[in-house]
């Protein structure tokens, strides 16, 4: 099966902060084993459904599972938010928009896959919904705040001061662009956020964990995936990819998909 054999359905669900845009990828000819848990994708700090690009369709075709992605409130096509993000926004996602998607789609079981901050949200979600979550996967996730992370954000802040860079982001977030940037930059650079870490959520994990991280990730050193795997409540599998930065599924798509399919084959 190829990604061309996959169809995508789009709709909106009601979340705690308003309407959420949701997309679901499935084979045009129903061939997915309904017993297999679907995969829910959680996007990064500047991401949205559209910025996953062809990844969800390829993942669905390669794994034989339904793939679901949603725009968090304030991002992409979901309803705008007007308040600043609380400092526990990563942990709050588990009982916020993510829970709205789980309940709105009546998902009894699922697998969580998150990129960057979405990886942290996936771990928090797996810890909170441990009775339903069958596995969790992180791509370039942060386990804590380190200076490399902050320096990367400061550099991005400088780049996004340029009108053309903001315009590129606005293609996906429209009038929400300023809020999206603030939600990322102001949250991570806040002094009160400096001691944040995922240790409590990791210790509460009750499902398998796959960690994929680029050795040249500009937002997190190899200390990040090491902390994820060392503090996980269940056994964890780590793949540190050479010559790879912060977007492994785009920089090394074949290698990442091979690792994902192999890991998912052992999951319910």
C-alpha positions as CSV (number, residue, x, y, z in Angstrom):
1,X,0.0,0.0,0.0
2,X,1.2,3.5,-0.8
3,X,0.3,6.9,0.5
4,X,-1.7,7.4,-2.7
5,X,-4.1,4.6,-1.5
6,X,-4.9,6.7,1.6
7,X,-7.9,9.0,1.9
8,X,-8.1,11.9,4.4
9,X,-11.3,13.0,6.2
10,X,-11.5,16.3,7.9
11,X,-13.9,17.6,10.5
12,X,-14.1,19.7,13.7
13,X,-14.6,18.7,17.3
14,X,-15.4,20.8,20.3
15,X,-12.5,21.3,22.6
16,X,-12.2,23.2,25.9
17,X,-11.1,26.4,24.1
18,X,-13.3,26.1,21.1
19,X,-13.5,24.2,17.8
20,X,-10.6,21.9,16.9
21,X,-9.6,20.9,13.4
22,X,-9.1,17.2,13.0
23,X,-7.9,15.1,10.1
24,X,-8.0,11.3,9.8
25,X,-6.0,9.1,7.3
26,X,-7.3,5.7,6.3
27,X,-7.0,3.4,3.2
28,X,-9.4,4.1,0.3
29,X,-10.2,0.4,0.4
30,X,-10.7,-0.5,4.0
31,X,-7.8,-2.7,4.9
32,X,-6.8,-1.5,8.3
33,X,-7.3,-4.0,11.0
34,X,-9.9,-2.4,13.3
35,X,-8.3,-4.1,16.3
36,X,-5.1,-2.1,15.9
37,X,-5.0,1.1,17.9
38,X,-4.9,4.3,15.8
39,X,-2.0,6.7,16.0
40,X,-2.7,10.3,17.3
41,X,-0.1,12.9,16.2
42,X,0.8,15.9,18.3
43,X,2.5,18.8,16.5
44,X,5.4,20.9,17.5
45,X,5.4,24.5,18.9
46,X,4.9,26.2,15.5
47,X,3.1,23.3,13.9
48,X,-0.3,22.3,12.7
49,X,-1.9,19.5,10.7
50,X,-0.8,20.9,7.4
51,X,2.8,21.1,8.5
52,X,2.9,17.3,8.9
53,X,2.7,17.3,5.1
54,X,2.8,13.8,3.7
55,X,3.9,12.1,6.9
56,X,0.5,11.0,8.2
57,X,-0.5,9.4,4.9
58,X,2.8,7.5,4.6
59,X,2.6,6.4,8.2
60,X,-1.0,5.1,7.7
61,X,0.0,3.2,4.6
62,X,3.2,1.8,6.1
63,X,1.8,0.8,9.5
64,X,-1.7,-0.3,8.4
65,X,-3.2,1.9,11.1
66,X,-5.5,4.9,11.1
67,X,-3.6,8.1,11.7
68,X,-5.3,11.1,13.4
69,X,-3.9,14.6,13.7
70,X,-5.4,17.8,15.1
71,X,-4.5,21.5,15.4
72,X,-4.3,22.5,19.1
73,X,-6.5,25.5,20.0
74,X,-4.9,28.6,18.7
75,X,-3.0,26.8,15.9
76,X,-3.7,26.2,12.2
77,X,-7.4,25.9,11.5
78,X,-8.6,25.5,15.1
79,X,-10.3,28.3,17.0
80,X,-8.1,31.1,18.1
81,X,-6.9,31.6,21.6
82,X,-6.4,35.0,23.2
83,X,-4.8,34.2,26.6
84,X,-1.2,33.4,27.2
85,X,-0.2,29.8,27.7
86,X,0.0,28.5,31.3
87,X,3.5,27.3,32.3
88,X,2.1,23.7,32.7
89,X,0.7,23.8,29.1
90,X,2.6,20.6,28.2
91,X,1.0,18.5,31.0
92,X,-2.4,20.3,30.6
93,X,-2.7,19.1,27.0
94,X,-3.5,15.6,28.3
95,X,-6.7,16.8,29.8
96,X,-7.4,19.5,27.3
97,X,-7.5,19.3,23.5
98,X,-6.1,15.7,23.5
99,X,-8.8,14.5,25.8
100,X,-11.4,16.2,23.6
101,X,-10.1,14.4,20.6
102,X,-10.1,11.0,22.4
103,X,-13.6,11.4,23.7
104,X,-15.0,13.1,20.5
105,X,-13.8,10.2,18.4
106,X,-14.7,7.6,21.0
107,X,-11.2,6.1,21.0
108,X,-11.0,3.1,23.3
109,X,-7.3,2.6,22.6
110,X,-4.6,4.6,20.8
111,X,-0.9,5.3,20.3
112,X,0.5,8.8,20.8
113,X,3.3,10.2,18.5
114,X,4.6,13.7,19.1
115,X,7.2,15.9,17.5
116,X,9.3,18.3,19.7
117,X,7.0,19.8,22.4
118,X,4.3,17.5,21.0
119,X,6.6,14.6,22.1
120,X,6.4,15.9,25.7
121,X,2.7,16.2,25.4
122,X,2.5,12.6,24.1
123,X,4.4,11.4,27.1
124,X,2.1,13.4,29.5
125,X,-0.9,12.1,27.6
126,X,0.3,8.5,27.8
127,X,0.9,8.9,31.6
128,X,-2.6,10.4,32.1
129,X,-4.5,8.0,29.8
130,X,-2.5,5.0,30.7
131,X,-5.5,2.6,30.6
132,X,-6.0,3.5,26.9
133,X,-2.6,4.4,25.5
134,X,-0.8,1.3,24.0
135,X,2.5,3.0,23.2
136,X,4.2,6.4,22.9
137,X,6.7,7.7,20.3
138,X,8.7,10.9,20.4
139,X,10.5,12.7,17.6
140,X,13.1,15.3,18.8
141,X,11.3,15.7,22.1
142,X,12.6,17.7,25.0
143,X,12.7,16.2,28.5
144,X,13.9,19.3,30.2
145,X,15.0,22.9,29.5
146,X,18.7,23.2,28.6
147,X,20.7,26.1,27.3
148,X,20.9,24.7,23.8
149,X,17.1,24.7,23.7
150,X,16.9,28.3,24.9
151,X,19.6,29.4,22.5
152,X,17.8,27.8,19.6
153,X,14.6,29.6,20.5
154,X,16.4,32.9,20.8
155,X,17.9,32.5,17.4
156,X,14.4,31.6,16.0
157,X,13.1,34.7,17.7
158,X,15.6,36.8,15.8
159,X,14.8,35.1,12.5
160,X,11.0,35.6,13.0
161,X,11.5,39.3,13.5
162,X,12.0,39.3,9.7
163,X,8.7,40.0,7.9
164,X,9.2,37.3,5.3
165,X,9.7,34.6,7.9
166,X,6.5,35.7,9.7
167,X,4.7,35.6,6.4
168,X,5.7,32.0,5.8
169,X,4.3,31.0,9.2
170,X,1.2,33.0,8.5
171,X,0.4,30.7,5.6
172,X,-0.5,28.1,8.2
173,X,-1.7,30.2,11.1
174,X,-3.1,33.3,9.6
175,X,-4.1,36.0,12.1
176,X,-3.0,33.6,14.9
177,X,0.7,33.9,13.9
178,X,1.7,36.4,16.6
179,X,0.0,34.4,19.3
180,X,1.6,31.1,18.1
181,X,5.1,32.7,18.2
182,X,4.4,34.2,21.7
183,X,3.0,30.8,23.0
184,X,6.4,29.2,22.0
185,X,9.0,31.9,22.7
186,X,7.5,33.5,25.8
187,X,6.7,30.2,27.5
188,X,10.1,28.6,27.0
189,X,12.1,31.8,27.8
190,X,10.0,32.5,31.0
191,X,12.3,32.3,34.1
192,X,9.6,30.4,35.9
193,X,9.8,27.7,33.2
194,X,13.5,27.1,33.6
195,X,13.1,24.1,36.0
196,X,10.4,22.3,33.9
197,X,11.0,18.6,33.2
198,X,9.1,15.5,32.2
199,X,10.4,13.3,34.9
200,X,7.0,12.8,36.7
201,X,5.2,12.0,33.5
202,X,8.0,9.6,32.5
203,X,7.8,7.8,35.8
204,X,4.1,7.3,35.3
205,X,4.4,5.7,31.9
206,X,2.9,2.2,31.7
207,X,3.4,1.5,28.0
208,X,6.4,1.1,25.6
209,X,8.3,4.2,24.5
210,X,10.2,4.8,21.3
211,X,12.5,7.8,21.3
212,X,14.0,9.1,18.0
213,X,16.4,12.1,18.1
214,X,18.8,13.8,15.7
215,X,22.4,14.0,16.9
216,X,22.6,17.5,15.5
217,X,19.3,18.7,16.9
218,X,19.5,22.4,17.3
219,X,17.0,22.5,20.1
220,X,18.2,19.6,22.3
221,X,21.4,17.7,22.9
222,X,21.7,13.9,23.3
223,X,21.0,14.5,27.0
224,X,17.4,15.0,26.1
225,X,16.7,11.5,24.7
226,X,18.9,9.9,27.3
227,X,16.8,11.5,30.1
228,X,13.6,10.3,28.3
229,X,14.7,6.7,28.2
230,X,16.4,6.6,31.6
231,X,13.4,7.9,33.4
232,X,10.7,6.1,31.6
233,X,8.5,3.9,33.8
234,X,8.5,1.1,31.2
235,X,11.3,-0.1,28.9
236,X,12.3,2.4,26.3
237,X,14.0,2.2,22.9
238,X,16.3,5.0,21.7
239,X,17.6,5.8,18.2
240,X,20.0,8.7,17.9
241,X,20.3,9.5,14.2
242,X,23.6,10.9,12.8
243,X,23.5,13.8,10.4
244,X,20.0,14.7,11.6
245,X,18.6,17.9,13.2
246,X,15.3,18.8,14.8
247,X,12.9,17.3,12.2
248,X,13.9,13.6,11.8
249,X,10.7,12.6,9.9
250,X,11.5,15.2,7.2
251,X,15.3,14.9,7.2
252,X,15.6,11.1,7.3
253,X,12.1,10.0,6.3
254,X,12.9,6.4,5.2
255,X,15.1,5.7,8.3
256,X,12.4,7.1,10.6
257,X,9.6,5.2,9.0
258,X,11.5,2.0,9.2
259,X,12.0,2.5,12.9
260,X,8.4,3.4,13.4
261,X,6.9,0.5,11.5
262,X,9.2,-2.0,13.3
263,X,8.2,-0.6,16.7
264,X,4.5,-0.4,15.8
265,X,4.5,-4.1,14.6
266,X,4.9,-5.1,18.2
267,X,2.1,-2.9,19.5
268,X,-1.6,-3.8,19.7
